[in-house]
Amino acid sequence: MKSSYLDKARKVYAENNNVTEFLKNELQKDYNTDEIIEIAYDLQAGSYIKNTNLNFANKDLYANELAEFLKPHLTDQSSLLDVGTGELTTLSLLLNRISTSLSNVFAFDISWSRLYKGLDFFQHNCNNKNIKLQSFVADIKCIPLPSKSIDIVTSNHALEPNGNNLENLLKEIFRITKIKCILFEPSYELNSDEGKYRMDKLGYIKNIEGAVCNLGGKVIDIKLLNNIENILNPTACFIIEPPQTISLTETKEIKFTVPGTDMNLVKEDYFYKSSDTGLVFPILKNIPIFKYKYGILATALF
């Protein structure tokens, strides 16, 4: 994106105006592109932590409700991935409520800045010291993990702004999910007319159940949460069985892959490298960045 747009977006945010709407108008888009979402959220980095600290009791109550939905689907040594984890606020508090011993916990977001600030929050607020969190930057459309490698995949309003791209995101989530997707996302169908108007205006997702069915998955249950922060954006728990397109194998160690593929990545110095593609992906402040636009073609390393 042109630096002029970034400069303007920073000013818009500083004036407490809607960055997403501004960028859509500037770029003449009627939907939220990946770049628009990344910029809008990156500029907000730290705001969710601030809000959580100011409303800690309510946030903890919300995280507890999410944990109650997740617990029945977690078994000893389950692997868990939080898609679009943001500043790790909800995940940190949620993990405090999980007593099951998890083998791997992964979390990623499109914004490096949000993860960077979120990891500090995690260190100070996640009391479950048995958790070994692996965080990374990635796009939901191209997740850098092997097919059918993660037992349970969850989200918390991460799919929300992607109304124009829901099926593509679900398709990639289904690729890496082994057992179930427990998604906490806004429900357009259970919303009020005023709430639906707001979701339409903001380009939010709708008809999750229909998209899941189109992809061969199955929605087992949909339940509205009791602890809803915004009545115009009610959170529902979508319990989903992904389509089993390949035979399941026992995964002993989950390794990073070239985004959206099963091609292995190998860590070396301050980057991950792929002998299959010749690409390397950088690591900034211990956070790997697995996005194609930041991948560097470096065939001389192989």
VOLUM-939905 format. One record per residue (C-alpha): x, y, z; chain; residue in one letter; residue number from 1. Coordinates in nm, 4 decimals. Example, Ala and Ser with C-alpha at 12.3 -4.5 7.8 and 13.67 -1.06 7.14 Angstrom:
// residues 2
{{1.2300 -0.4500 0.7800} A A 1}
{{1.3670 -0.1060 0.7140} A S 2}
//
This chain:
// residues 302
{{0.0000 0.0000 0.0000} A M 1}
{{0.1225 0.3508 -0.0802} A K 2}
{{0.2871 0.5373 0.2080} A S 3}
{{0.0440 0.8251 0.1519} A S 4}
{{-0.2465 0.5957 0.2453} A Y 5}
{{-0.0630 0.4802 0.5572} A L 6}
{{0.0066 0.8372 0.6639} A D 7}
{{-0.3581 0.9298 0.6168} A K 8}
{{-0.4754 0.6157 0.7971} A A 9}
{{-0.2578 0.7013 1.0987} A R 10}
{{-0.4138 1.0485 1.1117} A K 11}
{{-0.7641 0.9042 1.0806} A V 12}
{{-0.6959 0.6688 1.3703} A Y 13}
{{-0.5430 0.9467 1.5802} A A 14}
{{-0.8662 1.1439 1.5326} A E 15}
{{-1.0709 0.8414 1.6532} A N 16}
{{-1.2320 0.7870 1.3150} A N 17}
{{-1.2978 0.4548 1.1396} A N 18}
{{-0.9792 0.3472 0.9589} A V 19}
{{-1.1488 0.0579 0.7787} A T 20}
{{-1.4142 0.2806 0.6240} A E 21}
{{-1.1511 0.5389 0.5302} A F 22}
{{-0.9309 0.2836 0.3529} A L 23}
{{-1.2245 0.1272 0.1713} A K 24}
{{-1.3174 0.4705 0.0369} A N 25}
{{-0.9569 0.5589 -0.0508} A E 26}
{{-0.9003 0.2312 -0.2324} A L 27}
{{-1.2494 0.2292 -0.3845} A Q 28}
{{-1.3350 -0.1103 -0.2358} A K 29}
{{-1.6755 -0.2262 -0.1165} A D 30}
{{-1.5243 -0.4978 0.1037} A Y 31}
{{-1.2381 -0.5375 0.3519} A N 32}
{{-0.9190 -0.6545 0.1805} A T 33}
{{-0.6431 -0.8349 0.3732} A D 34}
{{-0.4330 -0.5194 0.3581} A E 35}
{{-0.7120 -0.3015 0.4954} A I 36}
{{-0.7699 -0.5431 0.7845} A I 37}
{{-0.3975 -0.5633 0.8629} A E 38}
{{-0.3500 -0.1865 0.8703} A I 39}
{{-0.6658 -0.1171 1.0684} A A 40}
{{-0.5769 -0.3709 1.3368} A Y 41}
{{-0.2059 -0.2883 1.3462} A D 42}
{{-0.2828 0.0761 1.4194} A L 43}
{{-0.4986 -0.0383 1.7117} A Q 44}
{{-0.2195 -0.2457 1.8694} A A 45}
{{-0.2409 -0.2170 2.2468} A G 46}
{{-0.5984 -0.0879 2.2569} A S 47}
{{-0.7472 -0.4302 2.3321} A Y 48}
{{-0.5052 -0.4807 2.6205} A I 49}
{{-0.5961 -0.1405 2.7579} A K 50}
{{-0.9672 -0.2212 2.7303} A N 51}
{{-0.9159 -0.5602 2.8940} A T 52}
{{-0.7289 -0.4085 3.1873} A N 53}
{{-1.0052 -0.1528 3.2363} A L 54}
{{-1.2778 -0.4206 3.2238} A N 55}
{{-1.0871 -0.7200 3.3552} A F 56}
{{-1.3713 -0.8866 3.5471} A A 57}
{{-1.6062 -0.8816 3.2461} A N 58}
{{-1.3333 -1.0025 3.0091} A K 59}
{{-1.2487 -1.2845 3.2468} A D 60}
{{-1.6150 -1.3821 3.2647} A L 61}
{{-1.6333 -1.3882 2.8851} A Y 62}
{{-1.3174 -1.6001 2.8592} A A 63}
{{-1.4581 -1.8409 3.1167} A N 64}
{{-1.7716 -1.8899 2.9060} A E 65}
{{-1.5571 -1.9635 2.6004} A L 66}
{{-1.3546 -2.2140 2.8031} A A 67}
{{-1.6724 -2.3960 2.9071} A E 68}
{{-1.7600 -2.4452 2.5400} A F 69}
{{-1.4078 -2.5652 2.4592} A L 70}
{{-1.3495 -2.8056 2.7493} A K 71}
{{-1.5727 -3.0924 2.6275} A P 72}
{{-1.3715 -3.1114 2.3051} A H 73}
{{-1.0234 -3.1124 2.4596} A L 74}
{{-0.8558 -3.4344 2.5694} A T 75}
{{-0.5159 -3.5034 2.7229} A D 76}
{{-0.2409 -3.3896 2.4822} A Q 77}
{{-0.4789 -3.2167 2.2413} A S 78}
{{-0.3279 -2.9539 2.0141} A S 79}
{{-0.5000 -2.6139 1.9970} A L 80}
{{-0.4765 -2.3258 1.7511} A L 81}
{{-0.6269 -1.9803 1.8047} A D 82}
{{-0.6869 -1.8145 1.4669} A V 83}
{{-0.6638 -1.4342 1.4554} A G 84}
{{-0.5635 -1.4182 1.8201} A T 85}
{{-0.5150 -1.0406 1.8243} A G 86}
{{-0.3409 -0.9249 2.1428} A E 87}
{{-0.3797 -1.2646 2.3118} A L 88}
{{-0.6096 -1.1166 2.5753} A T 89}
{{-0.8961 -1.3632 2.5445} A T 90}
{{-0.6686 -1.6619 2.4835} A L 91}
{{-0.4554 -1.5825 2.7894} A S 92}
{{-0.7572 -1.5675 3.0209} A L 93}
{{-0.9208 -1.8683 2.8545} A L 94}
{{-0.6135 -2.0880 2.9069} A L 95}
{{-0.6278 -2.0089 3.2795} A N 96}
{{-0.9553 -2.2027 3.2841} A R 97}
{{-0.8220 -2.5082 3.0998} A I 98}
{{-0.6913 -2.7880 3.3221} A S 99}
{{-0.6395 -3.0368 3.0391} A T 100}
{{-0.2745 -3.0945 2.9500} A S 101}
{{-0.2307 -2.9644 2.5949} A L 102}
{{0.0500 -3.0867 2.3701} A S 103}
{{0.0762 -2.7704 2.1584} A N 104}
{{-0.0845 -2.4286 2.1674} A V 105}
{{-0.0464 -2.2113 1.8574} A F 106}
{{-0.1788 -1.8594 1.8021} A A 107}
{{-0.1434 -1.6284 1.5051} A F 108}
{{-0.2609 -1.2929 1.3811} A D 109}
{{-0.2285 -1.0849 1.0659} A I 110}
{{-0.0718 -0.8002 1.2676} A S 111}
{{0.2823 -0.8319 1.4047} A W 112}
{{0.2338 -0.5325 1.6349} A S 113}
{{-0.0698 -0.6863 1.8057} A R 114}
{{0.1165 -1.0113 1.8688} A L 115}
{{0.4214 -0.8268 1.9994} A Y 116}
{{0.2164 -0.6406 2.2571} A K 117}
{{0.0000 -0.9437 2.3245} A G 118}
{{0.2929 -1.1670 2.4182} A L 119}
{{0.3754 -0.9333 2.7052} A D 120}
{{0.0135 -0.9547 2.8232} A F 121}
{{0.0316 -1.3342 2.7974} A F 122}
{{0.3463 -1.3491 3.0093} A Q 123}
{{0.1857 -1.1449 3.2862} A H 124}
{{-0.1682 -1.2832 3.2779} A N 125}
{{-0.1638 -1.6479 3.1726} A C 126}
{{-0.1183 -1.8425 3.4954} A N 127}
{{-0.1143 -2.1819 3.3227} A N 128}
{{0.2617 -2.2351 3.3240} A K 129}
{{0.2309 -2.5702 3.1464} A N 130}
{{0.1359 -2.3896 2.8265} A I 131}
{{0.4073 -2.3602 2.5654} A K 132}
{{0.2699 -2.0998 2.3292} A L 133}
{{0.3974 -2.0671 1.9729} A Q 134}
{{0.2861 -1.7431 1.8107} A S 135}
{{0.3398 -1.6258 1.4544} A F 136}
{{0.2163 -1.3822 1.1913} A V 137}
{{0.0051 -1.5317 0.9152} A A 138}
{{-0.2979 -1.4873 0.6930} A D 139}
{{-0.5977 -1.7122 0.7638} A I 140}
{{-0.6116 -1.7984 0.3931} A K 141}
{{-0.2582 -1.9463 0.4073} A C 142}
{{-0.1858 -2.1061 0.7438} A I 143}
{{0.1748 -2.2327 0.7836} A P 144}
{{0.0824 -2.5688 0.9369} A L 145}
{{0.0431 -2.9204 0.7892} A P 146}
{{-0.2906 -3.0603 0.6757} A S 147}
{{-0.4961 -3.2213 0.9530} A K 148}
{{-0.2317 -3.1375 1.2148} A S 149}
{{-0.4326 -2.9467 1.4776} A I 150}
{{-0.6951 -3.1204 1.6901} A D 151}
{{-0.9043 -2.8171 1.7838} A I 152}
{{-0.9073 -2.4815 1.6049} A V 153}
{{-1.0781 -2.1854 1.7662} A T 154}
{{-1.1360 -1.8186 1.6871} A S 155}
{{-1.2780 -1.5144 1.8604} A N 156}
{{-1.4259 -1.2625 1.6142} A H 157}
{{-1.1313 -1.3297 1.3823} A A 158}
{{-1.3384 -1.4201 1.0762} A L 159}
{{-1.5720 -1.1304 1.1517} A E 160}
{{-1.4447 -0.8611 0.9064} A P 161}
{{-1.4026 -1.1041 0.6162} A N 162}
{{-1.7552 -1.1024 0.4780} A G 163}
{{-1.6329 -1.1228 0.1202} A N 164}
{{-1.3999 -1.4152 0.1842} A N 165}
{{-1.5626 -1.6470 0.4379} A L 166}
{{-1.5542 -1.9713 0.2366} A E 167}
{{-1.1869 -1.9323 0.1451} A N 168}
{{-1.0963 -1.8823 0.5107} A L 169}
{{-1.3028 -2.1790 0.6269} A L 170}
{{-1.1529 -2.3969 0.3542} A K 171}
{{-0.8015 -2.3290 0.4853} A E 172}
{{-0.9079 -2.3752 0.8475} A I 173}
{{-1.0631 -2.7089 0.7519} A F 174}
{{-0.7388 -2.8115 0.5798} A R 175}
{{-0.5381 -2.7982 0.9017} A I 176}
{{-0.8124 -2.9101 1.1462} A T 177}
{{-0.8144 -3.2705 1.2561} A K 178}
{{-1.1185 -3.2997 1.4878} A I 179}
{{-1.3295 -2.9849 1.5430} A K 180}
{{-1.3533 -2.6115 1.4890} A C 181}
{{-1.5006 -2.4238 1.7855} A I 182}
{{-1.5544 -2.0767 1.6427} A L 183}
{{-1.6761 -1.7798 1.8449} A F 184}
{{-1.8008 -1.5414 1.5797} A E 185}
{{-2.0860 -1.2918 1.5387} A P 186}
{{-2.4158 -1.4423 1.4255} A S 187}
{{-2.5857 -1.2426 1.1535} A Y 188}
{{-2.8885 -1.4721 1.1518} A E 189}
{{-2.9483 -1.4368 1.5282} A L 190}
{{-2.8923 -1.0624 1.5265} A N 191}
{{-3.1502 -0.7838 1.5382} A S 192}
{{-3.2414 -0.5836 1.2272} A D 193}
{{-3.0302 -0.2957 1.3598} A E 194}
{{-2.7407 -0.5313 1.4225} A G 195}
{{-2.7709 -0.6843 1.0744} A K 196}
{{-2.7601 -0.3356 0.9207} A Y 197}
{{-2.4414 -0.2614 1.1154} A R 198}
{{-2.2805 -0.5903 1.0114} A M 199}
{{-2.3691 -0.5287 0.6459} A D 200}
{{-2.2224 -0.1796 0.6613} A K 201}
{{-1.8975 -0.3060 0.8142} A L 202}
{{-1.8644 -0.5980 0.5729} A G 203}
{{-1.8970 -0.8640 0.8413} A Y 204}
{{-1.9530 -1.2341 0.7784} A I 205}
{{-2.2930 -1.4010 0.7525} A K 206}
{{-2.4374 -1.7486 0.6929} A N 207}
{{-2.1504 -1.9434 0.8487} A I 208}
{{-2.3646 -2.2578 0.8490} A E 209}
{{-2.4255 -2.2323 0.4741} A G 210}
{{-2.0559 -2.1786 0.4003} A A 211}
{{-1.9603 -2.4788 0.6139} A V 212}
{{-2.2114 -2.7003 0.4345} A C 213}
{{-2.0915 -2.5815 0.0921} A N 214}
{{-1.7421 -2.6989 0.1850} A L 215}
{{-1.8565 -3.0397 0.3033} A G 216}
{{-1.8363 -2.9698 0.6746} A G 217}
{{-2.1084 -3.0032 0.9356} A K 218}
{{-2.2331 -2.7547 1.1937} A V 219}
{{-2.3081 -2.9600 1.5060} A I 220}
{{-2.4466 -2.6768 1.7171} A D 221}
{{-2.4882 -2.2985 1.7334} A I 222}
{{-2.5368 -2.1280 2.0689} A K 223}
{{-2.5479 -1.7609 2.1569} A L 224}
{{-2.3197 -1.6586 2.4416} A L 225}
{{-2.4613 -1.4986 2.7542} A N 226}
{{-2.1720 -1.2559 2.7989} A N 227}
{{-2.2118 -1.0319 2.4954} A I 228}
{{-2.0199 -0.7048 2.4945} A E 229}
{{-2.2131 -0.5463 2.2071} A N 230}
{{-2.5788 -0.6383 2.1588} A I 231}
{{-2.5497 -0.5286 1.7943} A L 232}
{{-2.2727 -0.7850 1.7422} A N 233}
{{-2.3808 -1.0959 1.9371} A P 234}
{{-2.1213 -1.3729 1.9713} A T 235}
{{-2.2265 -1.7292 1.8972} A A 236}
{{-2.0372 -2.0532 1.9414} A C 237}
{{-2.0272 -2.2548 1.6188} A F 238}
{{-1.9276 -2.6175 1.6812} A I 239}
{{-1.8141 -2.7572 1.3466} A I 240}
{{-1.6872 -3.0882 1.2144} A E 241}
{{-1.4569 -3.0282 0.9158} A P 242}
{{-1.4703 -3.2510 0.6091} A P 243}
{{-1.2231 -3.5398 0.6294} A Q 244}
{{-1.0617 -3.5124 0.2889} A T 245}
{{-0.7502 -3.7123 0.3780} A I 246}
{{-0.6795 -4.0024 0.6107} A S 247}
{{-0.5805 -3.8912 0.9610} A L 248}
{{-0.2362 -3.9762 1.0911} A T 249}
{{-0.0867 -3.9483 1.4362} A E 250}
{{0.1086 -3.6209 1.4519} A T 251}
{{0.3951 -3.6401 1.7009} A K 252}
{{0.5540 -3.3064 1.6244} A E 253}
{{0.3852 -3.0169 1.4493} A I 254}
{{0.6298 -2.8233 1.2333} A K 255}
{{0.5801 -2.5014 1.0418} A F 256}
{{0.5234 -2.5255 0.6675} A T 257}
{{0.5247 -2.2931 0.3695} A V 258}
{{0.1953 -2.1017 0.4168} A P 259}
{{-0.1048 -2.2942 0.2881} A G 260}
{{0.0968 -2.6069 0.2023} A T 261}
{{0.2540 -2.9195 0.3527} A D 262}
{{0.6075 -2.8230 0.2454} A M 263}
{{0.8335 -2.8179 0.5507} A N 264}
{{1.0140 -2.5118 0.6807} A L 265}
{{1.3459 -2.5358 0.8661} A V 266}
{{1.4558 -2.2768 1.1226} A K 267}
{{1.8008 -2.1270 1.0718} A E 268}
{{1.9384 -1.8177 1.2451} A D 269}
{{1.6674 -1.5499 1.2205} A Y 270}
{{1.4520 -1.7056 0.9524} A F 271}
{{1.2699 -2.0177 0.8365} A Y 272}
{{1.3702 -2.1590 0.5002} A K 273}
{{1.2035 -2.3825 0.2422} A S 274}
{{1.4190 -2.6027 0.0191} A S 275}
{{1.1081 -2.6754 -0.1917} A D 276}
{{1.0498 -2.3143 -0.2898} A T 277}
{{1.3738 -2.1308 -0.2157} A G 278}
{{1.1819 -1.8908 0.0078} A L 279}
{{1.2858 -1.7697 0.3524} A V 280}
{{1.0528 -1.6119 0.6087} A F 281}
{{1.1958 -1.3667 0.8659} A P 282}
{{1.1692 -1.3724 1.2444} A I 283}
{{1.1223 -1.0327 1.4133} A L 284}
{{1.1602 -1.0152 1.7935} A K 285}
{{1.1153 -1.3945 1.8148} A N 286}
{{0.7912 -1.3804 1.6138} A I 287}
{{0.8054 -1.5647 1.2795} A P 288}
{{0.6342 -1.3869 0.9903} A I 289}
{{0.4764 -1.6424 0.7574} A F 290}
{{0.3189 -1.4213 0.4931} A K 291}
{{0.4018 -1.4599 0.1267} A Y 292}
{{0.4514 -1.0884 0.0724} A K 293}
{{0.7266 -1.0930 0.3345} A Y 294}
{{0.8870 -1.4111 0.2018} A G 295}
{{1.2292 -1.3581 0.0433} A I 296}
{{1.3505 -1.5599 -0.2541} A L 297}
{{1.6994 -1.6735 -0.1502} A A 298}
{{1.7892 -1.9788 -0.3580} A T 299}
{{2.1622 -1.9241 -0.2866} A A 300}
{{2.1016 -2.0633 0.0623} A L 301}
{{2.0127 -2.4042 -0.0752} A F 302}
//
